[in-house]
Each structure stands twice: as structure tokens, then as C-alpha cells.
């Protein structure tokens, strides 16, 4: 193949990779119910880094989403997680705005989340090995990308991380996913009861869960 022809072919492939997902999924999105249609559309048109592209990935040629090491599909509004190794049964999770926020957004809107969303998100994180390097069940946990403004304890035995705000001190459990989930469930319930003082802590825990 001539050099110019090869160059043209590569340009064509790159163009299809960049724009193919828009062509494919924008054509398919109408088959989705309201919630997945909204988030898929937002994902493929995102130019402001609002949507997660680390844990949530997309294969434009096949038109498939993956979360961690598993394929993610939609049935109605519900989220369908398929185990790629077929070692466990496929899982269906109730599709709510809160769970879609967790899965699709870099900075989810915590006001949309419920304890059930949190529990489902935790199960998806663990079952897809999203918290492991290369999404490999036998690998170590992936390294954390922690903003400089957050003070993080380095020793494994320490359970509490202290975060300062202008108004108050808040404490975040981070030594394992279970304690993070329990703490987040508690403060989300408190928020539903009318306590709006935990917004910063909720955001911090969500970030920790994504990075844990």
C-alpha cells in the first residue's frame, strides 16, 4: 500500500473512532427509556469532562458500554451488568436517577441518591472489579487520585480522615468500602430527614468510593 493511501486510511480510522460513537449511539438512543437515553446522550456529547470515562468505557464499533470489567446494558430504565467470564449470573439493578448519577458522572448530584442507589452502586463496583488495577480481580486496588486540598492518612490502621471546611469539621471513614458505604447511607438518610449539613462529606465519600 502506498504511503499516501495508508495515511488516508489511518485518518479515516481515527475519524470513525472519534465520531463513530456519536453516529452509532445517537441513532440507537431512541430505543432506550427516558433515564438511560438522557445519560447516554450526555455521555456521547460530553465535552466538559462531566462524565466518567475511567470506570465507564464505550466500544464504538460494537456499540457497547462497559463498567469495570463487565458489559453494561439497559433494559427499560434498569441497568444490566453482564459478567464477561460467565462465572456469575447477570445482574439487573433498578435504574434510578441516583444510580445513573453514580455510574455516569464524575461529580454526581447527591440530592438524587437514595440508600438503595448507594447499595446497588457498591455491588456494581465490587462485582465489576472497578476498584482494582486493570479491573482484574487478582490485582491490587488501583491508586487513588486525591486532590491536594484533601488531607489523607497514609497508614492502613488509621480509620478516619479529617476534612476541613469553612463551617465545620467532618470526618470520613475510608479504611474500607464497607465503612464508606455505611457512613454514606447514614448521612444520606439524615439528609432526607432535613439535615443539609453533610453536602461536602457526601461528595468526599463518593469520590473515595470511585477511587477506592
N, C-alpha and C positions, 0 to 999 in steps of 0.2 A: 504494500500500500504506500502511495506517495506521501511525503511528509505533510503537504497541504491537506490531503484527504484525511489523514489521521488527525490533524489539528481540528479540522471541521467536525469530525466525528466526536472528538473529545468535547468540543464546545457544545455540540448537540446534547451529549450525555449530561454535561454539567447543567445545561439549561433545563432539561427534563427533571433532573434531581431537585433543582431549586423550585421549579414551578409545577412539577407533576403532582405534588400532593394537593395543591390548590385545585387543579383541574379535576383530580380524581374525587377528592372528598367533597368539594363544593358541589359536585354532581350527585354524590351519594347522600349528602347530609339530609336531603328532604325525606329520606326513608326513615330517619330517626325520629323518635318522640321529642317533645319540647326541650327537656333538660339536656340530653346528650347533643342535640342539634345546636343548642346555644353554645355549649362549651367546645365542641369540635370546631365550629365556625370561628370561635375566638382563638383557639389554638392555631389553626392554619393561617390566620390572618395577623397573628401577633407580631408586632414589630417593636414592642417596648419591653420585652423580657418579662411580661406579666405571667406567662405560662411556663410550667416546669418542662424542661427538655432533658433533664438528667434521669430521673426515675421513670418519667413518661416519655416513650420514644415512638416514632412512627416510621413505618416502611412504605414509602410512596408507591413502589412498584406493586406491592401486594395489597396496599390499602388497609394495613393492619396497625393497630395500636398495641404497644407492649407496656406493661408496668413491671419494673424489675425484670425477672427472667420469664415472665408469663404473658401470654397474649390476653389482651383486654378487649372485650366486645360489649355490645349493648343490646338488651332485649327489652323493648319498651323503654322506660326510664332506668331500668335496673342495669347493674354492672355485672358482667360475666367474665370471670377470671378462669382461664384455661391453663392447666399445668402442662408445660411443654414436654415433660418427661412421662406424663400419663401415670405418675405414681400415686396421685390422689385424684379424687373426683373433682370435676369442675365445680366452681363455686359461683353462686349468684348472690349479690348484695343489693339491698333495697336502694334504689337510686334517688337520692335527695340532693337538694342544692348544697347542703352541708358536706356530703361525701364528695361531690364533684369538686367543690372548692378545695378540699384536702388533696385530691388526686391531680387536679389540673393546674392549680395556681401556685406561684411562688410565695405569694403573701395572701393566704386565704382570708376570707371575710368571716371572722369568728362569730359574728352575730347570727349567721345562718346555721351554725353547728349545734348538734344535739349530742348527748351521751351515746346514743345508738350509732351516730355517724362516727364518733371517735372510736368506738369499739370495732366497727367494721373496718375503719382505716387501719387500726392496729393489726387486725387479722390479715389484711391485704399486704401490709408492709412485711410482716413475718413470713407469710406463705409464699411471697414472690422473691424473698431474699433481697429486697430493695435496700436493706441496710448493710449488705455485705459487698465487699470489693468484687467488681465484675458480676454482681448478682449471683455469686457462687456460694452455695450453702456451706461448703467446706472452707471458705476463705474467712479472713478476719473481717471485723467491721470496717467499713470504709472510714477514711479520715474525716474529721469534722472541719467544716469551713466556718469558723466562728468570727463574727465581726469584732473589731478591736474594742468596741465600746462595751463588750460583754466580758465580765471577769469570770474566768473558768478555773475550777480546781483541777490540778493535774494528777493528784494521787487518787488511785482507784477506790481506796477505802473511804474517801470523803463523799458524803451523800448530798450535801447541799451546795448549791451555787447561789451567790448573792448578787442581785441585780439592783442597781440604784436608779431611782427616778427623781424628778424634782419634788415629788409629793410624798413618797414613802419608800420603804424598803420592802422588797418582795423576795421570797425565797422559792427556788425552783428545784425540785428533786430531779436528778439527772443520772443517777448511778445505773439505772437500767430502764428499759422501755416500760415495764410494768408499773413502776412508781410514777413515771411521767404520765402514763395513761390515767392512773388512779387520781393523780393530782389534777389533771386537766378535766376529768369527769366531775370532780368535786367543784371546781371553780366555775365550770360551765353551768352546773346546776344552780350554783349561787347566783350567777348572772341572770338566769331565768327567773330567780326569785326576786330580782330587782337590784342586786348588788353590782354596780358597774365599775368597781374599783380595780378589777383584775385584767383589764384590757392588755396591758403590757406583758403581764405574766402569761396570758393565753398565747400571745404572739410568740413569746420566747419559747414556750413548751412546744408549740407547733414546729418552730424552727429546729428545736432539738430532735424531735421525732423524725423529721425529714433527714437530719444529718446523722442520727444515731446508727 
